[in-house]
Amino acid sequence: MTSARMRHVTAACATAYGPPEVVVLRQIAAAPLGDDDLRIAVHHTTVSSADVRIRGMRAPRGFGLMMRLIFGITRPRQPVLGTELSGIVTEVGRKVTRFRPGEAVFAFPGGRMGAHAASVVMPQTGRVRPVPAGVALDDAAALCFGGTTALGYLRDKLALKPGESLLVVGASGAVGTAAVQIGRDMGARVTGVCSAGNAELVLALGAERVIDYQSQDIARLPDRYDAILDTTGLMAWASHRHLLTPEGRLALVVASLPQMLAALRAGKRVVMGPAPETTEAMEALAAMAARGAFRPVIGHRLPFDQIAAAHALVDTGHKRGSVLITLPVADGMATA
């Protein structure tokens, strides 16, 4: 296949802000291939919480205008959502030396989006890496969104140390399941907060114990933790600071403006903001996956033509792990 032959590819496009039904499959122009680029036939991608927040324009309180300025005032500036993918390299530019056609790779467009398409083009120096040894192609598609967020918070923002106690709130989602595994691998004693129905999963991932948020009020827990990672946006410094040890730290993966302003009084004991989207983080996750320390949890699998249903599933707020989308392999070779 050459760039001259590839004219259009199928992509899931968010035509407006709104409910899942605004996401429709369309033919879009294929991206041109530069000298330092590789073209990837996408086999798998995910629908993440980031995708549905952008599609529904659901910003944390106080950040609505900022979110529209970043992603588009009246509709998504980048209609093809999707932060992560895995697939096969089908074509490389004449200066590409790091990859070859036929190679299995996983990629992390991250905030640039664009993974919900049958074919993507990325620079060889971008966030794309070979699939780790022993990792299936479908699992590789879900390594990055939850993994980089969990790693960025636990390792870089919280500076989690071996032997410390870690409470993961929202332990059964994509970020939470990654945080339980990464926290355990870093030597922490992990407690997960999730529903009773997901307790067995979270324990199997390495948590020492599980707290059912439906039967226990988190704010009334008797224990104290060295680090708390809240993936849900439900915790606040004022009402939950007593859950921390004297040197304990609280990480808010999702935070409203009032939460952020209130947390400023806590100084370095509260950490917030996006996790870095780096190739180094991808490589660290790949190394963990290769030695079996981290496997993304894929709780739901849907075909590409049901991607709107995948958005609806994530909208419920009760998905388990990642929602995987599988594309028809032949679609990656679509021509006009």
C-alpha positions as CSV (number, residue, x, y, z in Angstrom):
1,M,0.0,0.0,0.0
2,T,1.3,3.5,-0.8
3,S,0.2,7.0,0.1
4,A,-0.9,7.6,-3.4
5,R,-3.4,4.8,-3.2
6,M,-4.8,5.6,0.2
7,R,-7.3,8.5,-0.1
8,H,-9.9,8.0,2.6
9,V,-10.3,6.1,5.8
10,T,-13.2,5.4,8.1
11,A,-13.2,7.4,11.3
12,A,-15.6,7.9,14.2
13,C,-16.4,11.6,14.2
14,A,-18.0,13.7,16.9
15,T,-20.0,16.0,14.7
16,A,-21.1,18.2,17.7
17,Y,-21.1,18.3,21.4
18,G,-23.8,16.2,22.8
19,P,-25.0,12.6,23.6
20,P,-23.3,9.5,22.3
21,E,-25.4,9.6,19.1
22,V,-23.3,12.6,17.8
23,V,-20.5,10.1,17.2
24,V,-20.9,8.7,13.7
25,L,-18.7,6.7,11.2
26,R,-17.6,8.8,8.3
27,Q,-15.1,8.7,5.5
28,I,-12.3,11.2,6.0
29,A,-9.3,12.2,4.0
30,A,-6.2,10.0,4.9
31,A,-3.4,12.0,6.5
32,P,-0.4,12.4,4.2
33,L,2.8,10.5,5.0
34,G,5.9,12.5,5.6
35,D,9.5,11.4,5.3
36,D,9.7,10.8,9.1
37,D,6.2,9.3,9.5
38,L,4.7,5.9,9.8
39,R,1.2,4.9,8.9
40,I,-0.5,2.5,11.3
41,A,-3.5,0.3,10.5
42,V,-5.5,0.6,13.7
43,H,-6.6,-2.8,15.0
44,H,-7.8,-1.6,18.5
45,T,-8.5,1.6,20.4
46,T,-10.4,2.6,23.5
47,V,-13.2,4.9,24.5
48,S,-12.0,6.6,27.6
49,S,-13.4,9.1,30.2
50,A,-11.5,11.8,28.3
51,D,-13.3,11.0,25.1
52,V,-16.8,11.2,26.7
53,R,-16.0,14.4,28.6
54,I,-14.9,16.1,25.4
55,R,-17.8,14.7,23.3
56,G,-20.3,15.7,26.0
57,M,-18.4,19.0,26.8
58,R,-18.6,18.0,30.5
59,A,-15.9,20.0,32.1
60,P,-15.2,20.1,35.9
61,R,-17.0,22.9,37.5
62,G,-15.4,26.2,36.7
63,F,-13.5,25.0,33.6
64,G,-16.2,25.1,31.0
65,L,-14.9,28.1,29.1
66,M,-11.3,26.9,29.2
67,M,-12.3,23.5,27.9
68,R,-14.2,25.0,25.0
69,L,-11.2,27.3,24.2
70,I,-9.0,24.2,24.1
71,F,-11.2,21.7,22.3
72,G,-13.5,23.9,20.2
73,I,-16.1,26.6,21.0
74,T,-19.2,25.2,19.4
75,R,-18.1,21.7,18.4
76,P,-15.0,19.6,18.7
77,R,-12.1,21.1,16.8
78,Q,-10.7,17.6,16.4
79,P,-13.8,15.5,15.6
80,V,-11.9,12.2,15.6
81,L,-11.4,11.4,19.3
82,G,-9.4,8.6,20.9
83,T,-6.2,8.8,22.9
84,E,-4.6,5.4,22.5
85,L,-4.4,2.6,19.9
86,S,-2.6,-0.5,18.8
87,G,-2.1,-1.8,15.3
88,I,0.3,-2.7,12.5
89,V,2.7,-0.4,10.6
90,T,1.7,-0.5,7.0
91,E,4.0,2.1,5.5
92,V,7.0,4.2,6.5
93,G,8.5,7.4,5.2
94,R,11.8,7.3,3.4
95,K,13.7,8.6,6.5
96,V,12.2,6.3,9.0
97,T,14.7,4.0,10.7
98,R,12.9,3.0,13.9
99,F,10.0,1.0,12.5
100,R,9.3,-1.2,9.6
101,P,6.1,-2.3,7.8
102,G,4.5,-5.3,9.4
103,E,5.6,-4.3,13.0
104,A,3.1,-4.4,15.8
105,V,3.0,-1.1,17.7
106,F,1.0,0.8,20.3
107,A,0.6,4.6,20.2
108,F,-0.6,7.3,22.5
109,P,-1.8,10.4,20.6
110,G,-3.1,11.6,24.0
111,G,-4.6,15.1,24.0
112,R,-4.1,15.4,20.3
113,M,-6.6,12.6,19.9
114,G,-7.3,11.0,16.5
115,A,-7.1,7.3,17.5
116,H,-10.7,6.5,16.5
117,A,-9.8,6.0,12.9
118,A,-8.9,3.0,10.7
119,S,-5.5,4.5,9.9
120,V,-3.3,7.1,11.6
121,V,0.0,8.7,10.8
122,M,2.5,9.5,13.5
123,P,6.1,10.6,13.5
124,Q,8.7,8.0,14.3
125,T,9.9,10.2,17.1
126,G,6.4,10.5,18.5
127,R,4.6,8.5,21.2
128,V,4.6,5.2,19.4
129,R,6.5,2.1,20.5
130,P,6.7,-1.6,19.6
131,V,4.2,-3.8,21.4
132,P,6.0,-5.3,24.4
133,A,7.0,-9.0,24.3
134,G,4.3,-11.2,25.7
135,V,1.6,-8.6,25.4
136,A,-1.4,-9.2,23.1
137,L,-2.2,-6.5,20.5
138,D,-5.6,-5.8,22.1
139,D,-4.1,-5.4,25.5
140,A,-1.5,-3.0,24.1
141,A,-4.2,-0.6,23.0
142,A,-5.2,0.0,26.6
143,L,-1.8,0.5,28.1
144,C,-1.5,4.2,28.0
145,F,-4.5,6.2,29.1
146,G,-4.9,4.7,32.5
147,G,-1.3,3.7,32.8
148,T,0.3,7.0,32.1
149,T,-2.1,8.8,34.4
150,A,-1.5,6.3,37.3
151,L,2.2,6.3,36.8
152,G,2.4,10.0,36.5
153,Y,0.6,10.5,39.8
154,L,2.1,7.7,41.9
155,R,5.7,8.0,40.8
156,D,6.1,11.7,39.8
157,K,3.4,13.7,41.7
158,L,3.0,11.7,44.9
159,A,6.5,10.2,45.0
160,L,5.1,7.0,46.4
161,K,7.6,5.0,48.4
162,P,7.9,1.3,49.2
163,G,6.0,0.4,52.3
164,E,3.7,3.4,52.2
165,S,-0.1,2.9,52.4
166,L,-2.0,3.9,49.3
167,L,-5.8,4.4,49.0
168,V,-7.1,4.3,45.4
169,V,-10.6,5.7,45.1
170,G,-12.3,4.5,42.0
171,A,-10.1,1.4,41.9
172,S,-12.1,-0.5,39.2
173,G,-11.8,2.1,36.3
174,A,-9.0,2.4,33.7
175,V,-6.9,4.7,35.9
176,G,-7.8,2.9,39.1
177,T,-7.0,-0.6,38.0
178,A,-3.6,0.7,36.6
179,A,-2.9,2.5,39.9
180,V,-3.6,-0.6,42.0
181,Q,-1.1,-2.6,39.9
182,I,1.5,0.1,39.7
183,G,1.2,1.0,43.4
184,R,1.7,-2.7,44.3
185,D,4.7,-2.9,42.0
186,M,6.2,0.1,43.7
187,G,6.0,-1.7,47.0
188,A,3.0,0.2,48.5
189,R,0.3,-1.4,50.6
190,V,-2.8,-0.8,48.4
191,T,-6.4,-0.4,49.5
192,G,-9.0,0.0,46.8
193,V,-12.4,1.7,46.9
194,C,-15.0,0.3,44.5
195,S,-18.3,-1.4,44.4
196,A,-18.8,-4.8,46.0
197,G,-19.2,-6.3,42.5
198,N,-15.7,-5.2,41.6
199,A,-14.0,-6.2,44.8
200,E,-12.8,-9.6,43.5
201,L,-11.1,-7.9,40.5
202,V,-9.4,-5.2,42.6
203,L,-8.1,-7.8,45.1
204,A,-6.8,-10.0,42.2
205,L,-4.9,-6.9,40.8
206,G,-2.9,-6.6,44.1
207,A,-4.9,-4.7,46.6
208,E,-4.6,-5.9,50.2
209,R,-8.2,-4.9,51.0
210,V,-11.2,-3.4,49.3
211,I,-13.7,-0.9,50.7
212,D,-17.2,-0.9,49.2
213,Y,-18.2,2.7,48.8
214,Q,-21.9,1.8,48.7
215,S,-21.9,0.5,52.2
216,Q,-19.1,2.6,53.8
217,D,-18.8,6.4,53.9
218,I,-15.2,7.0,52.8
219,A,-15.0,10.2,54.9
220,R,-15.6,8.1,58.0
221,L,-12.9,5.5,57.5
222,P,-10.9,4.8,60.6
223,D,-7.6,4.2,58.8
224,R,-4.9,6.8,57.8
225,Y,-3.0,6.7,54.5
226,D,0.3,8.0,53.3
227,A,-1.1,8.7,49.9
228,I,-4.7,8.9,48.4
229,L,-5.3,8.8,44.7
230,D,-8.9,10.0,43.8
231,T,-9.9,9.2,40.3
232,T,-13.5,10.1,40.7
233,G,-13.5,13.8,41.5
234,L,-15.6,13.3,44.6
235,M,-13.0,14.0,47.4
236,A,-12.1,17.3,48.8
237,W,-9.2,18.4,51.0
238,A,-11.4,19.9,53.8
239,S,-13.6,16.8,54.2
240,H,-11.0,14.1,53.7
241,R,-7.7,15.5,55.0
242,H,-8.2,13.5,58.2
243,L,-7.7,10.3,56.3
244,L,-4.0,11.2,55.7
245,T,-1.0,10.6,57.9
246,P,0.9,13.7,59.1
247,E,3.0,13.5,55.9
248,G,0.2,12.1,53.7
249,R,-0.6,13.4,50.2
250,L,-3.8,13.6,48.3
251,A,-3.9,13.4,44.5
252,L,-7.0,14.7,42.6
253,V,-7.0,13.2,39.1
254,V,-10.2,15.1,38.4
255,A,-10.9,18.4,40.2
256,S,-13.3,21.3,40.0
257,L,-12.1,24.9,40.3
258,P,-13.5,25.2,43.8
259,Q,-11.7,22.0,44.8
260,M,-8.4,23.3,43.4
261,L,-8.7,26.7,45.1
262,A,-9.5,25.0,48.4
263,A,-6.6,22.7,48.0
264,L,-4.1,25.6,47.5
265,R,-4.1,26.0,51.3
266,A,-2.7,22.5,51.7
267,G,0.4,23.3,49.6
268,K,2.3,20.3,48.4
269,R,0.1,17.9,50.3
270,V,-2.4,18.1,47.4
271,V,-1.4,17.4,43.8
272,M,-3.5,18.0,40.7
273,G,-3.2,18.6,37.0
274,P,-2.7,16.4,34.0
275,A,-0.2,13.6,34.1
276,P,2.7,14.0,31.6
277,E,2.2,12.3,28.2
278,T,5.7,11.2,27.5
279,T,7.5,8.4,25.6
280,E,9.4,7.7,28.8
281,A,6.2,6.8,30.6
282,M,5.2,4.6,27.7
283,E,8.5,2.8,27.9
284,A,8.2,2.3,31.6
285,L,4.7,0.9,31.2
286,A,5.9,-1.4,28.4
287,A,8.7,-2.7,30.6
288,M,6.2,-3.4,33.4
289,A,3.9,-5.1,31.0
290,A,6.7,-7.3,29.6
291,R,7.6,-8.6,33.0
292,G,3.9,-9.2,33.9
293,A,3.7,-6.4,36.6
294,F,1.0,-4.5,34.7
295,R,-1.8,-5.6,32.4
296,P,-4.6,-3.2,31.5
297,V,-8.0,-4.5,32.5
298,I,-10.4,-4.7,29.5
299,G,-13.9,-4.9,30.9
300,H,-15.9,-4.3,27.7
301,R,-15.3,-5.1,24.0
302,L,-17.3,-3.6,21.2
303,P,-16.8,-3.5,17.4
304,F,-16.1,-0.2,15.6
305,D,-19.6,0.3,14.3
306,Q,-20.9,0.3,18.0
307,I,-18.6,3.1,19.1
308,A,-21.6,5.3,20.0
309,A,-22.8,2.5,22.3
310,A,-19.3,2.5,23.9
311,H,-19.6,6.2,24.6
312,A,-23.0,5.5,26.3
313,L,-21.4,2.8,28.4
314,V,-18.6,5.1,29.6
315,D,-21.3,7.8,30.3
316,T,-22.8,5.5,33.0
317,G,-19.7,6.0,35.1
318,H,-19.7,2.3,36.0
319,K,-17.4,0.7,33.4
320,R,-14.8,-1.8,34.5
321,G,-11.3,-1.1,33.3
322,S,-11.1,0.0,29.7
323,V,-13.7,-0.1,26.9
324,L,-12.0,-1.6,23.9
325,I,-13.0,-1.0,20.3
326,T,-11.9,-3.4,17.6
327,L,-11.7,-2.2,14.0
328,P,-12.1,-4.4,10.9
329,V,-8.5,-4.9,9.8
330,A,-9.4,-4.5,6.1
331,D,-10.7,-1.1,6.9
332,G,-7.2,0.1,7.5
333,M,-6.5,-0.5,3.9
334,A,-9.6,1.4,2.6
335,T,-9.1,3.3,-0.6
336,A,-11.3,5.8,-2.4
